[in-house]
Structures are given as structure tokens and as C-alpha cells.
């Protein structure tokens, strides 16, 4: 124990002497001191948090599924056409024709089946079939980090809100509509928002109903008022932005 303590003291002395020797401007003593303080008190979780998709250490299958789902919104959000449709016929030509469809589906992997579900036809507004993604798992698994990294990777501005903080359904509805319908006025090349709702399992039932109404009710309004033009869209506003929900208890 004594040896370990001595070694740790030597290391701290070396680190402290190294940081003091590296400070370039002795005249500005306050700024480097503040930076050193923030570096010392910075949590390792924040210091080494993944910044890019390739740095993620979470389950690769989950990462790819969430990214694939988020890219399905490209047609609506960015005006890009799906490139997956071109690859579909060649993929379907591979299995032998003498086997029935049930037999072919039986031996497909989990990844292939999920990709087929995700690549289902878009609705009339060119949105994916599933409007909301749900990430669930124990605390500390990296769900929020995954949502932020993938949103940034897909070209979105991640807007996070905590469902358990906003207890009233009115505030909950206002915040969802603000994140999914309003644009940022800062800068000409602003990115579209991707709403991340954390602790959705802590939200009251009324707030969940508000979220469901935003997804389903407006969808129905849009179908009924397809011929009325832009006025109804301004009033009701279809959900044209992705929403990622996060919970601990599924």
C-alpha cells in the first residue's frame, strides 16, 4: 500500500509539473488555472463520451437499426429520395424461386427481418411507418449518448427534453410542437431538429396521450384534409420530424 501511495504521489507531481511547464503565456495566469480546474473536475464520463458514430461501444445491431430508421426521414426532412429501393430487387433475386415464401422468411436473420420491417413502404406524406423510436435499458447503458450521436451523424440538431420534469400535458405538448415544428433562426444553414424525450416512463398518462395524439390524430387530419392545402397544415401541422424516446422500464 505504501508503494502504491508513493507511486501515485510521484505521478501527480509529474503531471502537475508537466502542465505548469506547458502553459505558454505566464502573463495570463487566471485562464490556464480555470482550464486546469475544469479539467481536474471534469467527469471521465463527459471527458471520454463518444462524439462520433464509430466511437460508440453500445450494441452494433441497435446502433444500425436506429440509424437506419432515422435515415428513413430523409425524404421528408431533407428532400432526399430513398436509395434503398434500387438495391431491393437484386436482394430479392438471390433466394431460389423453388422455395415457398414462408420457408424463405423462416431462415432469415434478425438483422434481415428488422431491415425488411424498417424498409416498409412510406406513408402518403413520405414518412416512415413507425414515427417514434423507443430505446430501453438500465441506467448507464448509453441510451442518451446513442440518441445524440446518431442524431448528429444523420444531420440533425438534437433537442432533448425530460418527460418526468414537465408534468402538465399542456407544457409537454407545447415543448413537443416547438421542437418538431419550429425552426432555429440562428444562422442560415440551421439543421432540422430531432426530438429526444428522456425518461418517458416517468411521464403521466395524460402526457403520453398527448404524444399519441400528435402522432396519430394529426395523421388522420392530414389524410382527411389532403385537398384543403397548406392552411390546414399550418393549423394542425403533421409530424414531420423524428422523435426518439428513452426509458428504463419498457
BADREN-684961 format. One record per residue: x, y, z of N, C-alpha, C in turn. Coordinates in Angstrom, 1 decimal. Each point is the difference from the previous one (the first is absolute). Last residue first. Example, Ala and Ser with C-alpha at 12.3 -4.5 7.8 and 13.67 -1.06 7.14 Angstrom:
> nu | nv | nw | cau | cav | caw | cu | cv | cw
> 12.8 | -2.2 | 7.1 | 0.9 | 1.1 | 0.0 | -0.8 | 1.1 | 0.8
> 0.3 | -5.7 | -0.1 | -0.9 | 1.2 | 0.0 | 0.9 | 1.2 | 0.0
END
This chain:
> nu | nv | nw | cau | cav | caw | cu | cv | cw
> -39.4 | -0.8 | -19.8 | -0.8 | -0.2 | -1.2 | -1.4 | -0.2 | 0.3
> 3.9 | 2.6 | 2.8 | -1.0 | -1.1 | 0.1 | -0.9 | -0.1 | -1.2
> 3.4 | 3.3 | 0.1 | 0.7 | -1.1 | 0.7 | -0.9 | -1.3 | 0.0
> 0.0 | 4.1 | -4.0 | -0.5 | -0.5 | 1.3 | 0.8 | -1.1 | 0.6
> -0.6 | 4.0 | -4.4 | 0.9 | -0.8 | 0.8 | -0.7 | -0.4 | 1.3
> -1.1 | 1.9 | -5.5 | -0.4 | -0.1 | 1.4 | 1.0 | -0.9 | 0.8
> -0.3 | 3.1 | -4.8 | 0.7 | -1.2 | 0.6 | -0.4 | 0.1 | 1.5
> -1.9 | 2.2 | -5.0 | 0.1 | 0.1 | 1.4 | 0.6 | -1.3 | 0.6
> -0.2 | 3.1 | -5.1 | 0.1 | -1.2 | 0.8 | 0.0 | 0.2 | 1.5
> -2.6 | 3.1 | -3.8 | 1.3 | -0.1 | 0.6 | 0.1 | -1.3 | 0.9
> -4.0 | 1.9 | -2.2 | 1.0 | -0.1 | -1.0 | 1.4 | -0.1 | 0.5
> -5.6 | -0.1 | 1.3 | 1.3 | -0.3 | 0.6 | 1.0 | -0.3 | -1.1
> -4.2 | 3.3 | -0.9 | 0.4 | -1.4 | 0.0 | 1.3 | -0.2 | 0.8
> -3.6 | 4.1 | 0.3 | 1.4 | -0.3 | -0.1 | 0.2 | -1.5 | 0.1
> -4.0 | 3.3 | 0.4 | 0.2 | -1.2 | 0.6 | 1.5 | -0.4 | 0.1
> -1.1 | 4.2 | -2.1 | -0.8 | -0.1 | 1.3 | 0.4 | -1.3 | 0.7
> 1.9 | 0.7 | -4.2 | 0.5 | 1.0 | 0.9 | -0.7 | -0.1 | 1.4
> -1.5 | -2.7 | -3.5 | 1.3 | -0.5 | 0.4 | 0.6 | 1.0 | 1.0
> -4.0 | 1.1 | -2.2 | -0.2 | -1.1 | 1.1 | 1.3 | -0.5 | 0.5
> 0.2 | 3.1 | -3.6 | -0.5 | 0.7 | 1.2 | -0.2 | -1.0 | 1.2
> 1.6 | -1.1 | -4.6 | 1.0 | 0.3 | 1.0 | -0.7 | 0.5 | 1.3
> -3.0 | -3.1 | -3.2 | 1.2 | 0.8 | -0.3 | 0.8 | 0.3 | 1.3
> -4.2 | -2.7 | -1.2 | -0.2 | 1.4 | 0.5 | 1.2 | 0.8 | -0.1
> -0.6 | -4.8 | -1.1 | -0.3 | 0.9 | -1.1 | -0.1 | 1.4 | 0.5
> 0.9 | -3.7 | 3.0 | 1.0 | 0.0 | -1.0 | -0.2 | 1.1 | -1.1
> -2.2 | -1.4 | 4.5 | 0.1 | 1.3 | -0.6 | 1.1 | 0.1 | -1.1
> -1.0 | -4.0 | 2.4 | -1.3 | 0.5 | -0.3 | 0.1 | 1.3 | -0.7
> 4.0 | -2.1 | 1.4 | -0.7 | -0.8 | -1.0 | -1.3 | 0.6 | -0.4
> 2.3 | 2.0 | 3.5 | 0.7 | 0.3 | -1.3 | -0.6 | -0.8 | -1.1
> -1.5 | -0.6 | 4.4 | -0.4 | 1.3 | -0.5 | 0.6 | 0.2 | -1.4
> 1.3 | -3.8 | 2.3 | -1.4 | -0.2 | -0.5 | -0.5 | 1.3 | -0.6
> 4.2 | 0.1 | 2.1 | 0.1 | -0.9 | -1.1 | -1.4 | -0.1 | -0.7
> 0.3 | 2.1 | 4.1 | 0.4 | 0.9 | -1.1 | 0.2 | -0.7 | -1.3
> -1.0 | -2.6 | 3.9 | -1.1 | 0.9 | -0.3 | 0.3 | 0.9 | -1.2
> 3.5 | -3.0 | 1.7 | -1.2 | -0.6 | -0.7 | -1.0 | 1.0 | -0.4
> 4.0 | 1.5 | 2.4 | 0.4 | -1.0 | -1.1 | -1.1 | -0.4 | -0.8
> -0.8 | 2.9 | 3.6 | 0.9 | 0.7 | -0.9 | 0.4 | -1.0 | -1.2
> -2.4 | -1.8 | 3.7 | -0.9 | 0.9 | -0.9 | 0.8 | 0.7 | -1.0
> 2.4 | -2.5 | 3.2 | -0.7 | -0.9 | -1.0 | -0.9 | 0.8 | -0.9
> 2.1 | 2.3 | 3.5 | 1.0 | -0.4 | -1.0 | -0.6 | -0.9 | -1.1
> -2.7 | 1.3 | 3.7 | 0.4 | 1.2 | -0.9 | 0.9 | -0.4 | -1.1
> -1.0 | -3.2 | 3.3 | -1.1 | 0.2 | -0.9 | 0.2 | 1.2 | -1.0
> 3.1 | -0.7 | 3.5 | 0.2 | -1.1 | -1.0 | -1.1 | 0.1 | -1.1
> -0.3 | 2.8 | 3.7 | 1.1 | 0.5 | -0.9 | 0.2 | -1.0 | -1.1
> -3.0 | -1.1 | 3.4 | -0.6 | 1.1 | -0.8 | 1.1 | 0.5 | -1.0
> 1.1 | -3.3 | 3.3 | -0.8 | -0.6 | -1.1 | -0.5 | 1.1 | -0.9
> 4.5 | 1.1 | 2.7 | -1.4 | -0.4 | 0.3 | -0.7 | -0.5 | -1.2
> 5.5 | -0.4 | 0.5 | -1.1 | 0.9 | -0.4 | -1.4 | -0.5 | 0.4
> 4.4 | -2.3 | 0.4 | -0.4 | 0.8 | 1.2 | -1.1 | 1.0 | -0.3
> 2.0 | -2.9 | -3.3 | -0.7 | -0.9 | 1.0 | -0.4 | 0.8 | 1.2
> 2.7 | 1.9 | -3.3 | -1.4 | 0.0 | -0.5 | -0.8 | -0.9 | 0.9
> 4.9 | 1.9 | -0.1 | -0.8 | -0.4 | 1.2 | -1.5 | 0.0 | -0.4
> 2.5 | 2.7 | -3.5 | 0.6 | -0.8 | 1.0 | -1.0 | -0.3 | 1.1
> 0.0 | 1.6 | -5.4 | -0.8 | 0.1 | 1.3 | 0.5 | -1.0 | 1.0
> 1.6 | 2.7 | -4.8 | 0.4 | -1.1 | 0.9 | -0.8 | 0.2 | 1.3
> -0.2 | 2.0 | -5.4 | -0.4 | 0.1 | 1.4 | 0.3 | -1.3 | 0.7
> 2.0 | 2.8 | -4.3 | -0.4 | -1.4 | 0.3 | -0.3 | 0.0 | 1.5
> 0.4 | 4.2 | -4.1 | 0.0 | -0.6 | 1.3 | -0.3 | -1.5 | 0.1
> 2.5 | 3.0 | -4.1 | -1.3 | -0.4 | 0.5 | 0.1 | -0.7 | 1.4
> 3.7 | 3.7 | -1.6 | -0.3 | -1.4 | -0.2 | -1.5 | -0.2 | 0.5
> 2.4 | 4.6 | -2.2 | -0.4 | -0.7 | 1.2 | -0.4 | -1.4 | -0.3
> 2.2 | 4.0 | -2.5 | 0.1 | -1.4 | -0.3 | -0.4 | -0.8 | 1.3
> 0.1 | 4.8 | 0.1 | -0.7 | -0.3 | -1.3 | -0.1 | -1.5 | -0.2
> 0.3 | 2.7 | 4.9 | 0.8 | -0.6 | -1.1 | -0.9 | -0.4 | -1.1
> -2.6 | 0.4 | 4.2 | 1.4 | 0.4 | 0.1 | 0.8 | -0.7 | -1.2
> -4.7 | -0.6 | 1.1 | 0.2 | 1.2 | -0.8 | 1.5 | 0.5 | 0.1
> -2.9 | -5.0 | 0.4 | 0.9 | 0.9 | 0.7 | 0.3 | 1.2 | -0.9
> -4.7 | -2.8 | -0.2 | 1.4 | 0.0 | -0.4 | 0.8 | 1.0 | 0.8
> -4.8 | -3.1 | 1.0 | 0.7 | 1.3 | -0.2 | 1.4 | -0.2 | -0.4
> -2.9 | -3.8 | 0.8 | -0.6 | 0.9 | -1.1 | 0.8 | 1.3 | -0.2
> 1.0 | -3.6 | 3.4 | -0.2 | -0.7 | -1.3 | -0.5 | 0.9 | -1.1
> 1.0 | 1.6 | 4.5 | 1.2 | -0.7 | -0.4 | -0.2 | -0.6 | -1.4
> -3.6 | 2.2 | 2.2 | 1.0 | 1.0 | -0.3 | 1.3 | -0.7 | -0.6
> -3.7 | -2.6 | 1.4 | -0.3 | 0.7 | -1.2 | 1.1 | 1.0 | -0.3
> 0.4 | -2.4 | 4.0 | 0.1 | -0.9 | -1.1 | -0.2 | 0.8 | -1.3
> -0.7 | 2.3 | 4.0 | 1.4 | -0.2 | -0.3 | 0.3 | -1.0 | -1.1
> -4.5 | 1.0 | 1.3 | 0.7 | 1.2 | -0.5 | 1.4 | -0.2 | -0.3
> -2.5 | -3.4 | 2.1 | -0.4 | 0.2 | -1.4 | 0.7 | 1.1 | -0.6
> 0.8 | -0.7 | 4.6 | 0.5 | -1.1 | -0.8 | -0.3 | 0.1 | -1.5
> -2.0 | 3.0 | 3.1 | 1.4 | 0.3 | -0.2 | 0.7 | -1.0 | -0.8
> -4.4 | -0.9 | 1.1 | 0.0 | 1.2 | -0.9 | 1.5 | 0.4 | -0.3
> -1.1 | -3.7 | 3.1 | -0.1 | -0.3 | -1.4 | 0.1 | 1.2 | -1.0
> 2.4 | -0.4 | 4.9 | -1.2 | 0.4 | -0.5 | -0.1 | -0.3 | -1.5
> 4.0 | -0.9 | 2.6 | -1.1 | -0.8 | 0.5 | -1.4 | 0.3 | -0.7
> 5.5 | 0.4 | -0.8 | -1.2 | 0.7 | -0.5 | -1.3 | -0.8 | 0.3
> 4.2 | -1.9 | 1.2 | 0.0 | 1.4 | 0.5 | -1.2 | 0.8 | -0.3
> 0.8 | -4.5 | -1.6 | -0.4 | 0.0 | 1.4 | 0.1 | 1.4 | 0.6
> 1.4 | -0.9 | -4.5 | -1.5 | -0.2 | 0.1 | -0.4 | 0.1 | 1.5
> 4.2 | 2.4 | -2.6 | -0.3 | -1.1 | 1.0 | -1.5 | 0.0 | 0.3
> 3.2 | 1.6 | -4.5 | -0.9 | 0.4 | 1.0 | -0.2 | -1.2 | 1.0
> 3.4 | 1.8 | -4.5 | -0.3 | -0.9 | 1.1 | -1.0 | 0.6 | 1.0
> 2.0 | 0.4 | -5.4 | -0.7 | 0.8 | 1.0 | -0.5 | -1.0 | 1.1
> 3.8 | 0.1 | -4.4 | -0.7 | -0.8 | 1.1 | -0.6 | 1.0 | 1.0
> 1.0 | 0.4 | -5.4 | 0.4 | 0.7 | 1.3 | -0.8 | -0.6 | 1.1
> 1.7 | -2.5 | -4.8 | -1.1 | 0.7 | 0.8 | 0.6 | 0.8 | 1.1
> 2.0 | -3.2 | -3.4 | -0.1 | 1.4 | -0.5 | -1.1 | 0.8 | 0.8
> 1.9 | -4.7 | 0.6 | -1.0 | 0.0 | -1.1 | -0.3 | 1.5 | -0.4
> 3.0 | -0.8 | 3.6 | 0.5 | -0.8 | -1.1 | -0.9 | 0.1 | -1.2
> -1.4 | 1.7 | 4.2 | 1.0 | 0.9 | -0.6 | 0.6 | -0.6 | -1.3
> -3.1 | -2.6 | 2.4 | -0.7 | 1.2 | -0.5 | 1.0 | 0.9 | -0.7
> 1.8 | -3.7 | 2.3 | -0.7 | -0.4 | -1.3 | -0.7 | 1.2 | -0.6
> 2.0 | 0.6 | 4.3 | 1.0 | -0.2 | -1.0 | -0.6 | -0.3 | -1.4
> -2.9 | 0.5 | 3.8 | 0.7 | 1.3 | -0.4 | 1.0 | -0.2 | -1.1
> -2.1 | -3.8 | 1.8 | -1.0 | 0.8 | -0.7 | 0.6 | 1.3 | -0.5
> 2.7 | -2.9 | 2.7 | -0.3 | -0.6 | -1.3 | -1.0 | 0.9 | -0.8
> 0.8 | 1.2 | 4.4 | 1.2 | 0.2 | -0.8 | -0.2 | -0.5 | -1.4
> -3.3 | -1.0 | 3.2 | 0.0 | 1.4 | -0.4 | 1.2 | 0.4 | -0.9
> -0.1 | -4.4 | 1.7 | -1.2 | 0.2 | -0.9 | 0.0 | 1.5 | -0.5
> 3.1 | -2.9 | 3.0 | 0.4 | 0.9 | -1.1 | -1.1 | 0.3 | -1.0
> 0.3 | -2.5 | 4.5 | 0.2 | -0.8 | -1.2 | 0.5 | 0.8 | -1.2
> -1.5 | 1.4 | 4.6 | 1.5 | -0.1 | -0.3 | 0.3 | -0.8 | -1.2
> -4.7 | -1.0 | 2.5 | 0.8 | 1.3 | 0.0 | 1.5 | -0.3 | -0.3
> -3.5 | -3.6 | -2.1 | 0.4 | 0.5 | 1.4 | 0.8 | 1.3 | -0.1
> -3.5 | -1.0 | -4.0 | 1.1 | -0.7 | 0.6 | 0.4 | 0.6 | 1.3
> -2.7 | 1.2 | -5.1 | -0.2 | -0.4 | 1.4 | 1.2 | -0.8 | 0.5
> -2.1 | 3.4 | -4.3 | 1.2 | -0.7 | 0.5 | -0.2 | -0.3 | 1.5
> -3.2 | 1.2 | -4.6 | 0.1 | -0.1 | 1.5 | 1.2 | -0.8 | 0.3
> -2.3 | 3.2 | -4.3 | 0.9 | -1.1 | 0.4 | 0.1 | 0.0 | 1.5
> -3.9 | 2.0 | -3.8 | 0.8 | 0.1 | 1.3 | 0.8 | -1.2 | 0.2
> -2.9 | 0.3 | -3.8 | 0.3 | 1.5 | 0.2 | 1.0 | 0.2 | 1.2
> -1.2 | -4.2 | -3.7 | 0.1 | 0.3 | 1.5 | 0.6 | 1.4 | 0.2
> -0.7 | -1.2 | -4.4 | -1.1 | -0.6 | 0.6 | -0.1 | 0.3 | 1.5
> 2.6 | 3.5 | -3.2 | 0.1 | -1.4 | 0.3 | -1.3 | -0.5 | 0.8
> -0.4 | 4.1 | -3.5 | 0.6 | -0.2 | 1.3 | 0.1 | -1.5 | 0.3
> -2.0 | 2.6 | -3.8 | 1.4 | -0.5 | -0.2 | 0.7 | -0.1 | 1.4
> -4.8 | 0.9 | -1.0 | 0.8 | 1.2 | 0.3 | 1.5 | -0.3 | -0.1
> -3.2 | -3.5 | -0.5 | -0.3 | 1.0 | -1.1 | 0.8 | 1.3 | 0.2
> 2.2 | -4.3 | 2.2 | -1.4 | 0.4 | -0.1 | -0.1 | 1.1 | -1.1
> 3.9 | -3.8 | -0.2 | -0.3 | 1.2 | 0.7 | -1.5 | 0.3 | -0.2
> 2.1 | -5.1 | -0.2 | -0.4 | 1.2 | -0.8 | -0.3 | 1.2 | 0.9
> 3.4 | -3.6 | 1.9 | -1.4 | 0.0 | -0.5 | -0.3 | 1.3 | -0.7
> 4.2 | -1.5 | 2.3 | -0.1 | 0.5 | -1.4 | -1.4 | -0.2 | -0.6
> 1.0 | -1.4 | 4.5 | 0.3 | 1.5 | -0.1 | -0.1 | 0.5 | -1.4
> -0.6 | -4.6 | 0.8 | -1.1 | 0.7 | 0.7 | 0.2 | 1.5 | -0.2
> 3.3 | -2.8 | -1.6 | -1.2 | -0.1 | -0.9 | -1.1 | 0.8 | 0.6
> 4.0 | -0.4 | 2.5 | 0.2 | 0.9 | -1.1 | -1.2 | 0.0 | -1.0
> 0.0 | -3.1 | 3.6 | -0.2 | 1.4 | 0.5 | 0.2 | 1.0 | -1.1
> 0.8 | -4.5 | -1.0 | -1.4 | 0.2 | 0.3 | -0.3 | 1.4 | 0.5
> 4.5 | -1.3 | -0.7 | -0.7 | 0.0 | -1.3 | -1.5 | 0.3 | 0.2
> 2.7 | -0.7 | 3.9 | 0.4 | 1.3 | -0.7 | -0.8 | 0.2 | -1.3
> -0.3 | -4.1 | 2.4 | -0.7 | 1.1 | 0.7 | 0.2 | 1.4 | -0.6
> 0.4 | -4.3 | -3.2 | 0.6 | 0.4 | 1.3 | -0.8 | 1.1 | 0.6
> -2.0 | -4.0 | -3.3 | 0.6 | 1.4 | 0.0 | 0.5 | 0.3 | 1.4
> -2.5 | -4.0 | -1.5 | 1.4 | -0.1 | 0.2 | 0.7 | 1.4 | -0.1
> -4.8 | -0.6 | -0.6 | 0.4 | -0.8 | 1.2 | 1.5 | 0.1 | 0.3
> -2.1 | 1.9 | -4.0 | 0.0 | 0.8 | 1.2 | 0.4 | -0.7 | 1.3
> -0.3 | -2.5 | -4.1 | 1.1 | 1.1 | -0.1 | 0.0 | 0.9 | 1.2
> -3.4 | -3.3 | -0.3 | 1.3 | -0.6 | 0.2 | 1.1 | 1.0 | 0.0
> -4.3 | 1.4 | -1.1 | 0.1 | -0.3 | 1.4 | 1.3 | -0.6 | 0.4
> -1.1 | 0.8 | -4.6 | 0.4 | 1.2 | 0.7 | 0.2 | -0.2 | 1.5
> 1.0 | -4.1 | -3.4 | -1.1 | 0.9 | 0.3 | 0.4 | 1.2 | 0.8
> 3.3 | -2.6 | -3.5 | -0.5 | 0.0 | 1.4 | -1.1 | 0.9 | 0.2
> 2.2 | -0.4 | -4.2 | -0.8 | -1.2 | 0.2 | -0.4 | -0.1 | 1.5
> 2.8 | 3.6 | -2.0 | -1.4 | 0.1 | -0.2 | -0.9 | -1.2 | 0.4
> 4.8 | 1.9 | 2.3 | -0.5 | -0.8 | -1.1 | -1.5 | 0.0 | -0.1
> 3.0 | 4.2 | 1.8 | -0.5 | -1.3 | 0.5 | -0.6 | -0.8 | -1.2
> 1.9 | 4.4 | -1.1 | 0.9 | -1.0 | 0.5 | -0.6 | -1.3 | 0.5
> -2.2 | 4.1 | -1.6 | 0.3 | -0.9 | -1.0 | 0.9 | -1.2 | 0.5
> -1.3 | 4.0 | 2.6 | -1.1 | -1.0 | -0.1 | 0.3 | -1.1 | -1.0
> 3.0 | 3.6 | 0.5 | 0.0 | -0.8 | 1.2 | -1.1 | -1.0 | 0.0
> 0.2 | 3.0 | -3.5 | 1.2 | -0.9 | -0.1 | 0.0 | -0.9 | 1.2
> -3.3 | 3.4 | -0.1 | -0.3 | -1.1 | -1.0 | 1.2 | -1.0 | -0.1
> 0.4 | 4.0 | 2.9 | -0.9 | -1.0 | 0.5 | -0.3 | -1.1 | -1.0
> 2.8 | 4.1 | -0.3 | 0.7 | -1.2 | 0.4 | -1.0 | -1.1 | 0.3
> -1.5 | 4.3 | -1.2 | 0.7 | -0.5 | -1.1 | 0.7 | -1.3 | 0.3
> -2.3 | 2.5 | 3.3 | -1.0 | -0.6 | -0.9 | 0.8 | -0.7 | -1.2
> 2.0 | 2.8 | 3.5 | -0.1 | -1.5 | 0.3 | -0.8 | -0.7 | -1.0
> 1.0 | 4.8 | 0.4 | 0.9 | -0.7 | -0.9 | -0.2 | -1.5 | 0.2
> -3.4 | 4.5 | 0.7 | 0.6 | -1.2 | 0.6 | 0.8 | -0.8 | -1.0
> -0.6 | 5.4 | -0.1 | -0.7 | -1.2 | -0.4 | 0.7 | -1.2 | 0.6
> -0.1 | 5.2 | 1.9 | 0.8 | -1.0 | -0.7 | -0.9 | -1.2 | -0.3
> -1.0 | 4.2 | 2.6 | -0.4 | 0.0 | -1.4 | 0.8 | -1.0 | -0.8
> 0.1 | 1.1 | 4.9 | 1.0 | 0.6 | -0.9 | -0.3 | 0.0 | -1.5
> -3.2 | -1.5 | 3.4 | 0.8 | 1.0 | 0.7 | 0.9 | 0.7 | -1.0
> -2.7 | -3.7 | -1.4 | -0.9 | 1.1 | 0.5 | 0.9 | 1.2 | 0.5
> 2.2 | -3.9 | -1.6 | -0.9 | 0.4 | -1.0 | -0.8 | 1.2 | 0.4
> 2.9 | -2.3 | 3.1 | 0.7 | 0.9 | -0.9 | -0.9 | 0.6 | -1.1
> -0.9 | -3.3 | 3.7 | -0.6 | 1.3 | 0.0 | 0.6 | 1.0 | -1.0
> 1.6 | -4.5 | 0.9 | -1.2 | -0.1 | -0.8 | -0.7 | 1.4 | 0.0
> 4.0 | -0.8 | 2.5 | 0.2 | 0.4 | -1.4 | -1.2 | -0.2 | -0.8
> -0.1 | -1.3 | 4.6 | 0.1 | 1.5 | -0.1 | 0.3 | 0.4 | -1.5
> -0.2 | -4.6 | 1.0 | -1.3 | 0.6 | 0.2 | 0.1 | 1.5 | -0.2
> 4.0 | -2.3 | -0.1 | -0.8 | -0.4 | -1.2 | -1.4 | 0.7 | 0.1
> 2.8 | 0.3 | 3.8 | 0.5 | 0.9 | -1.1 | -0.8 | -0.3 | -1.3
> -0.9 | -2.7 | 3.7 | -0.4 | 1.3 | 0.3 | 0.4 | 1.0 | -1.1
> 1.4 | -4.5 | -0.3 | -1.4 | 0.1 | -0.2 | -0.5 | 1.4 | 0.2
> 4.6 | -1.0 | 0.8 | -0.4 | 0.0 | -1.4 | -1.5 | 0.2 | -0.3
> 1.6 | -0.4 | 4.5 | 0.5 | 1.3 | -0.6 | -0.4 | 0.1 | -1.5
> -0.9 | -4.0 | 2.4 | -0.9 | 1.1 | 0.5 | 0.4 | 1.3 | -0.7
> 2.8 | -3.7 | -0.7 | -1.3 | -0.3 | -0.7 | -1.0 | 1.2 | 0.3
> 4.3 | -0.1 | 2.2 | 0.1 | 0.4 | -1.4 | -1.4 | -0.1 | -0.8
> 0.9 | 0.9 | 5.4 | -0.3 | -1.1 | -0.9 | -0.1 | 0.5 | -1.5
> 3.0 | 3.1 | 3.0 | -1.2 | -0.7 | 0.3 | -0.3 | -1.0 | -1.1
> 3.6 | 3.3 | 0.3 | 0.3 | -1.4 | 0.5 | -1.2 | -0.8 | 0.3
> 1.7 | 4.6 | -3.3 | -1.0 | -0.6 | 0.9 | 0.4 | -1.5 | 0.3
> 2.3 | 3.2 | -3.0 | 0.5 | -0.1 | 1.4 | -1.0 | -0.7 | 0.9
> -0.9 | 1.0 | -4.7 | 1.0 | -1.0 | 0.1 | 0.6 | -0.2 | 1.4
> -3.1 | 3.6 | -1.0 | -0.7 | -1.3 | -0.1 | 1.0 | -1.2 | 0.2
> 1.3 | 4.7 | 2.3 | -0.4 | -0.4 | -1.4 | -0.5 | -1.4 | 0.1
> 1.2 | 2.2 | 4.0 | -0.4 | 1.2 | -0.8 | -0.4 | -0.4 | -1.4
> 0.5 | -2.4 | 5.3 | 0.1 | -0.1 | -1.5 | -0.5 | 1.2 | -0.7
> 2.2 | 0.2 | 5.0 | -1.3 | -0.3 | -0.6 | 0.2 | -0.1 | -1.5
> 3.2 | 1.1 | 3.7 | 0.2 | -1.1 | -1.0 | -1.3 | -0.4 | -0.6
> 0.1 | 3.6 | 3.2 | 1.2 | 0.1 | -0.7 | 0.2 | -0.9 | -1.1
> -3.7 | -0.3 | 3.0 | -0.2 | 1.2 | -0.9 | 1.3 | 0.1 | -0.9
> 0.0 | -3.3 | 3.3 | -1.2 | -0.3 | -0.8 | -0.2 | 1.1 | -1.1
> 3.2 | 0.5 | 3.5 | 0.5 | -0.9 | -1.1 | -1.1 | -0.3 | -1.0
> -0.2 | 4.6 | 2.9 | -0.3 | -1.4 | 0.1 | 0.6 | -0.8 | -1.2
> 1.9 | 4.7 | 2.0 | -0.8 | -0.5 | -1.1 | -0.2 | -1.5 | 0.2
> 2.8 | 3.1 | 2.7 | -1.4 | -0.3 | 0.5 | -0.9 | -0.6 | -1.1
> 4.5 | 1.3 | -1.1 | 0.1 | -0.8 | 1.2 | -1.3 | -0.5 | 0.5
> 0.2 | 3.1 | -3.6 | 0.5 | -1.3 | -0.4 | 0.1 | -1.0 | 1.2
> -1.2 | 4.5 | 0.8 | -1.1 | -0.7 | -0.6 | 0.4 | -1.4 | -0.5
> 3.3 | 2.7 | 2.0 | -1.0 | -0.3 | 1.0 | -1.1 | -0.8 | -0.7
> 3.3 | 1.7 | -2.7 | 0.5 | -1.1 | 0.8 | -1.0 | -0.5 | 1.0
> -1.0 | 3.9 | -2.5 | 0.0 | -1.2 | -0.8 | 0.4 | -1.3 | 0.7
> 0.4 | 4.2 | 2.2 | -1.4 | -0.4 | -0.1 | -0.1 | -1.2 | -0.9
> 4.2 | 1.8 | 0.4 | -0.4 | -0.5 | 1.3 | -1.5 | -0.5 | 0.0
> 1.9 | 2.3 | -3.8 | 0.4 | -1.4 | 0.1 | -0.4 | -0.7 | 1.3
> -1.2 | 4.6 | -0.4 | -0.7 | -0.8 | -1.0 | 0.5 | -1.5 | 0.1
> 2.0 | 3.6 | 2.7 | -1.4 | -0.4 | 0.5 | -0.6 | -1.0 | -1.0
> 4.3 | 2.1 | -0.7 | 0.1 | -1.1 | 1.0 | -1.4 | -0.5 | 0.4
> 2.7 | 2.9 | -3.8 | -1.4 | -0.4 | 0.2 | 0.0 | -1.2 | 0.9
> 4.2 | 1.6 | -1.0 | -0.7 | 1.2 | 0.3 | -1.5 | -0.3 | 0.3
> 3.3 | -3.3 | -1.6 | 0.0 | 0.2 | 1.4 | -0.8 | 1.2 | 0.5
> -0.3 | -3.4 | -4.4 | 0.1 | 1.5 | 0.3 | -0.1 | 0.1 | 1.5
> 0.1 | -4.5 | -1.9 | 0.8 | 0.9 | -0.9 | 0.2 | 1.4 | 0.4
> -0.5 | -5.0 | 2.5 | -0.8 | 1.2 | -0.1 | 0.8 | 1.1 | -0.8
> 1.6 | -4.5 | 1.3 | -0.5 | 0.2 | -1.3 | -0.8 | 1.3 | -0.2
> 2.0 | -1.5 | 4.2 | 1.1 | 0.4 | -1.0 | -0.6 | 0.2 | -1.3
> -2.8 | -1.3 | 3.5 | 0.4 | 1.3 | 0.3 | 1.1 | 0.4 | -1.0
> -1.8 | -4.4 | -0.2 | -1.0 | 1.0 | -0.4 | 0.5 | 1.5 | 0.2
> 2.8 | -3.6 | 1.3 | -0.1 | 0.0 | -1.4 | -1.0 | 1.1 | -0.5
> 0.6 | -0.9 | 4.7 | 1.2 | 0.7 | -0.6 | -0.1 | 0.1 | -1.5
> -3.4 | -2.4 | 2.2 | -0.1 | 1.4 | 0.4 | 1.2 | 0.8 | -0.6
> 0.0 | -4.7 | -0.6 | -1.0 | 0.6 | -0.8 | -0.2 | 1.5 | 0.3
> 3.1 | -2.5 | 2.6 | 0.5 | 0.1 | -1.4 | -1.1 | 0.7 | -0.9
> -1.0 | -0.9 | 4.5 | 1.0 | 1.1 | -0.1 | 0.5 | 0.1 | -1.4
> -3.0 | -3.5 | 0.9 | -0.7 | 1.3 | 0.1 | 1.0 | 1.2 | -0.1
> 1.8 | -4.4 | 0.1 | -0.8 | 0.2 | -1.2 | -0.7 | 1.4 | 0.0
> 2.2 | -1.5 | 3.9 | 1.0 | 0.3 | -1.0 | -0.7 | 0.4 | -1.4
> -2.7 | -1.6 | 3.6 | 0.5 | 1.4 | 0.3 | 1.0 | 0.4 | -1.1
> -1.6 | -4.4 | -0.2 | -1.0 | 0.9 | -0.4 | 0.4 | 1.5 | 0.2
> 2.9 | -3.5 | 1.4 | -0.1 | 0.1 | -1.4 | -1.0 | 1.0 | -0.5
> 0.3 | -0.9 | 4.6 | 1.2 | 0.7 | -0.4 | 0.0 | 0.2 | -1.6
> -3.4 | -2.7 | 2.0 | -0.2 | 1.4 | 0.4 | 1.2 | 0.9 | -0.5
> 0.3 | -4.7 | -0.6 | -1.1 | 0.6 | -0.8 | -0.2 | 1.5 | 0.2
> 2.9 | -2.4 | 2.9 | 0.6 | 0.1 | -1.3 | -1.0 | 0.7 | -1.0
> -1.5 | -1.1 | 4.3 | 0.9 | 1.1 | 0.1 | 0.6 | 0.3 | -1.4
> -2.7 | -3.8 | 0.5 | -0.8 | 1.2 | 0.0 | 0.9 | 1.3 | 0.0
END
